[in-house]
Amino acid sequence: MEMIVTGGAGFIGTNFLRYMTGKYPSYKFTNVDALTYAGNKENATELLKNPNYRFLHTDINDSYLMESIITEGSVVVNFAAESHVDRSISDPLSFAKTNILGTHVLLEAARKKKAKLFIQVSTDEVYGSLDFSSISSKEMDKIHPSSPYSASKAAAEMLCLANIRTFGQPIIITRSSNNFGPYQYPEKVIPLFITNLIEGKKVPLYGGGGNIRDWIFVEDNCEAIDFVIHNGIPGEIYNIGGGNEIPNTELTKSILKEMGKDESYIEYVADRPGHDLRYSLDCSKIHSLGWSPKFNFQDALQKTIEWYMKNPEWWKTLKGGVK
């Protein structure tokens, strides 16, 4: 099998390629990445020694190149995206260009070249904010994106659904909850808090910290996407959650405890505009096919903290660009 992975130098894409190249040595992998601020070619440097892996520095908006890269019968996995909500509030246009127009270019290239399957990696944020009840979002629920980021991801999904309906294109959409783990850019909450504490700095907690997120260790998400590629049904949407709904205050306290810090390191800051209260995924659909997460949240958090403590040379330079 030939697999084209876009955004493979980013957080989830890097972890996916590391997982997949190890599991499937007979597959051929092409990593396509524009290397924006969150894309780091060094993340996958060691993969270059593998004869079944190549890296291409290019933009998914280049239709000519995308059509030359995608081959008949290949699988396209689209991780390429601008993904930080705060940045989408300050610069929404870049999110529209990459997340909407870029997805359109990829879909058309995959359709014209008769790719076997297109995986659109999306997010639980397209559902919008839930209240604090026991309700969880199901795949067929209406979507109500709140931020420019989630709106751009929802728009990309609409393009996928239109191509499924109009062209019969083989596409699967995955909606995952909040990922965490190694190689995550340190503007995101877990690596930001971990690296701040390593540096002896306080951690900025939005509002009162009552917002709830479901957390999934990145390797679990990578395994789920692999599972969907090989067992999913084209035309379907699959929720991928970790089953770890945690208020931001509790998340913060867990990180502080693991790192031997007290609550004096918490700095409460003004809340994010339009901050969603809660995300929650009903994952019974993918569970019924045979997939479930393997990692315990606390164990995965410890592994993540250990990775950032052991790899300061990776994140210290990056933090210079975090605003």
C-alpha positions as CSV (number, residue, x, y, z in Angstrom):
1,M,0.0,0.0,0.0
2,E,1.1,3.6,-0.7
3,M,0.1,6.2,1.8
4,I,0.4,10.0,1.4
5,V,0.3,11.7,4.8
6,T,-0.1,15.4,4.7
7,G,1.0,17.4,7.7
8,G,3.3,14.6,8.7
9,A,5.8,17.0,10.4
10,G,3.2,18.2,12.8
11,F,2.2,16.8,16.2
12,I,-0.3,14.0,15.3
13,G,1.1,13.4,11.9
14,T,4.6,12.8,13.3
15,N,3.3,10.3,15.8
16,F,1.2,8.6,13.1
17,L,4.2,8.2,10.8
18,R,6.4,6.8,13.6
19,Y,3.7,4.3,14.5
20,M,2.8,3.3,10.9
21,T,6.3,2.9,9.5
22,G,7.2,0.6,12.4
23,K,4.0,-1.5,12.0
24,Y,3.9,-1.7,8.2
25,P,7.5,-2.0,6.8
26,S,6.1,-3.1,3.4
27,Y,4.0,0.1,2.9
28,K,5.3,3.1,1.2
29,F,4.9,6.5,3.0
30,T,5.2,10.0,1.6
31,N,5.2,12.8,4.2
32,V,3.9,16.1,2.7
33,D,4.4,19.2,4.8
34,A,4.7,22.9,4.3
35,L,6.8,23.2,7.5
36,T,4.9,26.2,8.9
37,Y,5.7,27.2,12.5
38,A,4.2,24.0,14.0
39,G,5.7,21.7,11.4
40,N,9.2,20.4,12.3
41,K,11.1,18.3,9.8
42,E,13.4,17.1,12.6
43,N,10.5,15.2,14.1
44,A,10.8,12.5,11.6
45,T,14.5,12.8,10.6
46,E,15.3,9.2,11.8
47,L,12.6,7.9,9.4
48,L,14.6,9.0,6.4
49,K,16.8,5.9,6.8
50,N,13.8,3.8,6.0
51,P,13.6,2.8,2.3
52,N,9.8,3.0,2.5
53,Y,9.7,6.7,3.6
54,R,10.2,10.0,1.9
55,F,9.6,13.6,2.8
56,L,8.4,16.3,0.5
57,H,8.4,20.0,1.5
58,T,5.4,21.4,-0.3
59,D,2.1,23.1,0.3
60,I,-1.2,21.2,0.0
61,N,-2.7,24.2,-1.9
62,D,-0.4,23.4,-4.9
63,S,-2.8,21.4,-7.0
64,Y,-0.2,20.4,-9.7
65,L,2.1,18.9,-7.1
66,M,-0.7,17.2,-5.2
67,E,-1.8,15.5,-8.4
68,S,1.7,14.4,-9.1
69,I,2.2,13.0,-5.6
70,I,-1.1,11.1,-5.2
71,T,-1.3,7.9,-7.1
72,E,-4.1,5.5,-8.2
73,G,-4.9,3.1,-5.4
74,S,-3.1,5.1,-2.7
75,V,-4.5,6.2,0.7
76,V,-4.4,9.9,1.6
77,V,-4.5,10.8,5.3
78,N,-5.0,14.5,5.8
79,F,-3.5,15.9,9.0
80,A,-2.5,19.2,7.4
81,A,-4.2,22.0,9.3
82,E,-3.9,25.2,11.2
83,S,-5.1,24.0,14.6
84,H,-4.6,26.5,17.5
85,V,-7.9,28.2,18.5
86,D,-6.2,31.4,19.8
87,R,-4.3,31.8,16.5
88,S,-7.6,31.3,14.6
89,I,-9.1,34.2,16.5
90,S,-6.2,36.6,15.6
91,D,-5.7,35.3,12.0
92,P,-8.7,33.5,10.7
93,L,-7.8,33.8,7.0
94,S,-4.8,31.5,7.3
95,F,-7.1,28.8,8.7
96,A,-9.5,29.2,5.8
97,K,-6.6,28.9,3.3
98,T,-5.1,25.7,4.8
99,N,-8.1,24.0,6.4
100,I,-10.7,24.7,3.7
101,L,-9.0,25.4,0.4
102,G,-6.1,23.0,1.1
103,T,-8.6,20.2,1.8
104,H,-10.5,21.0,-1.4
105,V,-7.2,20.8,-3.4
106,L,-6.4,17.4,-1.8
107,L,-9.9,16.0,-2.4
108,E,-9.8,17.0,-6.1
109,A,-6.3,15.5,-6.6
110,A,-7.3,12.3,-4.8
111,R,-10.5,12.1,-6.9
112,K,-8.8,12.7,-10.2
113,K,-6.0,10.3,-9.5
114,K,-8.4,7.6,-8.2
115,A,-7.0,7.3,-4.7
116,K,-8.3,4.2,-2.9
117,L,-9.3,6.1,0.3
118,F,-9.2,9.6,1.7
119,I,-9.1,10.1,5.5
120,Q,-10.1,13.5,6.7
121,V,-8.7,14.0,10.2
122,S,-11.1,16.3,12.0
123,T,-12.0,17.3,15.6
124,D,-14.7,17.1,18.2
125,E,-14.8,20.9,18.2
126,V,-17.0,20.9,15.1
127,Y,-19.9,19.8,17.4
128,G,-19.6,23.0,19.4
129,S,-20.2,23.5,23.1
130,L,-22.2,21.0,25.2
131,D,-23.6,21.8,28.6
132,F,-22.6,20.0,31.8
133,S,-25.2,17.2,31.4
134,S,-24.4,13.6,30.5
135,I,-25.1,14.2,26.8
136,S,-22.3,13.2,24.4
137,S,-22.0,14.1,20.7
138,K,-22.8,11.4,18.2
139,E,-21.6,11.3,14.6
140,M,-25.0,12.3,13.1
141,D,-25.6,15.2,15.5
142,K,-25.8,18.7,14.0
143,I,-22.5,20.6,14.1
144,H,-22.2,24.0,15.7
145,P,-18.6,25.2,15.5
146,S,-17.7,28.2,17.7
147,S,-14.3,29.4,16.6
148,P,-12.7,30.2,13.2
149,Y,-10.7,27.0,13.7
150,S,-13.6,24.7,14.3
151,A,-15.6,26.4,11.6
152,S,-12.8,25.8,9.1
153,K,-12.6,22.1,10.0
154,A,-16.4,21.9,9.7
155,A,-16.3,23.4,6.3
156,A,-13.6,20.9,5.2
157,E,-15.9,18.2,6.4
158,M,-18.8,19.6,4.3
159,L,-16.5,19.4,1.2
160,C,-15.8,15.8,2.0
161,L,-19.5,15.0,2.5
162,A,-20.3,16.7,-0.8
163,N,-17.7,14.7,-2.7
164,I,-19.1,11.5,-1.1
165,R,-22.6,12.4,-2.3
166,T,-21.8,13.9,-5.7
167,F,-18.8,11.8,-6.9
168,G,-19.0,8.6,-4.7
169,Q,-15.5,9.4,-3.5
170,P,-14.2,7.0,-0.9
171,I,-13.8,9.2,2.1
172,I,-13.8,8.6,5.9
173,I,-13.9,11.4,8.5
174,T,-12.5,11.0,12.0
175,R,-13.4,13.4,14.8
176,S,-11.0,13.0,17.7
177,S,-11.0,14.6,21.1
178,N,-8.1,16.6,22.5
179,N,-4.8,14.9,21.8
180,F,-1.7,15.1,24.0
181,G,1.7,13.4,23.9
182,P,5.3,13.8,22.6
183,Y,6.1,16.3,19.8
184,Q,3.1,18.6,20.6
185,Y,3.9,22.3,19.9
186,P,4.2,24.1,23.2
187,E,1.4,26.5,22.6
188,K,-1.1,23.8,23.5
189,V,-2.2,23.6,27.1
190,I,-0.5,20.4,28.3
191,P,3.0,20.9,26.8
192,L,2.7,24.7,27.6
193,F,2.0,23.9,31.3
194,I,4.7,21.2,31.5
195,T,7.4,23.3,29.9
196,N,6.4,26.4,31.9
197,L,6.8,24.4,35.1
198,I,10.1,22.9,34.0
199,E,11.3,26.6,33.6
200,G,9.9,27.6,37.0
201,K,7.1,29.7,35.5
202,K,3.4,29.8,36.3
203,V,0.7,28.2,34.2
204,P,-2.0,30.4,32.6
205,L,-5.5,29.0,33.3
206,Y,-8.4,30.4,31.3
207,G,-11.3,31.9,33.3
208,G,-12.3,29.8,36.3
209,G,-10.9,26.6,34.7
210,G,-14.3,24.8,34.7
211,N,-14.3,24.0,31.0
212,I,-14.3,20.3,30.3
213,R,-12.3,18.4,27.6
214,D,-12.0,14.7,26.7
215,W,-8.3,13.8,26.5
216,I,-6.8,11.1,24.3
217,F,-3.1,10.0,24.2
218,V,-1.9,10.7,20.7
219,E,-0.8,7.0,20.1
220,D,-4.3,5.9,20.8
221,N,-5.6,8.3,18.1
222,C,-3.0,7.0,15.7
223,E,-4.0,3.4,16.3
224,A,-7.7,4.4,15.8
225,I,-6.9,6.1,12.5
226,D,-5.0,3.0,11.4
227,F,-7.9,0.9,12.5
228,V,-10.4,3.0,10.5
229,I,-8.2,2.8,7.4
230,H,-8.3,-1.0,7.5
231,N,-11.7,-1.6,9.0
232,G,-13.8,1.5,8.5
233,I,-16.5,2.0,5.9
234,P,-16.1,4.7,3.2
235,G,-18.7,7.4,3.6
236,E,-18.8,7.2,7.4
237,I,-17.7,9.4,10.2
238,Y,-16.1,8.0,13.4
239,N,-15.7,9.7,16.8
240,I,-12.4,8.9,18.4
241,G,-12.3,9.8,22.1
242,G,-10.1,8.8,25.1
243,G,-13.0,8.6,27.6
244,N,-11.2,11.1,29.9
245,E,-13.5,14.1,30.5
246,I,-11.6,16.4,32.8
247,P,-12.2,20.0,33.9
248,N,-9.3,22.2,33.1
249,T,-8.8,22.9,36.9
250,E,-8.3,19.1,37.5
251,L,-6.1,18.8,34.5
252,T,-3.9,21.6,35.8
253,K,-3.8,20.1,39.3
254,S,-2.8,16.7,37.9
255,I,0.1,18.2,36.0
256,L,1.2,20.2,39.1
257,K,1.1,17.0,41.3
258,E,3.1,15.0,38.8
259,M,5.7,17.7,38.7
260,G,5.9,18.3,42.4
261,K,4.4,21.8,42.3
262,D,1.6,23.4,44.3
263,E,-1.4,25.5,43.3
264,S,0.6,28.8,43.8
265,Y,1.9,28.1,40.2
266,I,-1.6,28.7,38.8
267,E,-2.2,32.1,37.2
268,Y,-5.8,32.7,36.3
269,V,-6.1,34.7,33.1
270,A,-8.9,36.3,31.1
271,D,-11.1,33.7,29.3
272,R,-10.8,33.0,25.6
273,P,-13.5,34.6,23.5
274,G,-16.3,32.1,22.7
275,H,-14.7,29.5,24.9
276,D,-16.7,26.2,24.6
277,L,-17.8,24.8,27.9
278,R,-17.5,21.1,27.3
279,Y,-16.7,18.5,24.6
280,S,-17.8,14.9,24.9
281,L,-17.8,12.2,22.3
282,D,-20.0,9.1,22.0
283,C,-17.6,6.6,20.6
284,S,-19.9,3.5,20.6
285,K,-19.7,3.4,16.7
286,I,-16.0,2.7,16.5
287,H,-16.1,0.6,19.7
288,S,-18.6,-1.6,18.0
289,L,-16.1,-2.3,15.3
290,G,-13.5,-3.4,17.8
291,W,-11.3,-0.4,18.7
292,S,-10.9,1.1,22.1
293,P,-8.2,3.3,23.7
294,K,-5.3,1.4,25.5
295,F,-3.7,4.1,27.5
296,N,-4.7,5.1,31.0
297,F,-4.8,8.9,31.2
298,Q,-2.5,9.3,34.3
299,D,0.1,6.9,32.8
300,A,0.0,8.7,29.5
301,L,0.4,12.1,31.3
302,Q,3.5,10.7,33.1
303,K,5.0,9.5,29.8
304,T,4.3,12.9,28.2
305,I,5.9,14.8,31.1
306,E,8.9,12.5,31.0
307,W,9.3,13.1,27.3
308,Y,9.4,16.9,27.6
309,M,11.8,16.7,30.6
310,K,14.1,14.6,28.5
311,N,13.9,16.7,25.3
312,P,14.4,20.3,26.3
313,E,16.4,21.0,23.1
314,W,13.3,20.2,21.1
315,W,10.9,22.6,22.8
316,K,13.1,25.5,24.1
317,T,13.7,27.0,20.7
318,L,10.0,26.6,19.8
319,K,8.8,28.4,22.9
320,G,10.6,31.5,21.7
321,G,7.9,31.8,19.0
322,V,4.9,31.1,21.3
323,K,2.8,34.2,21.9
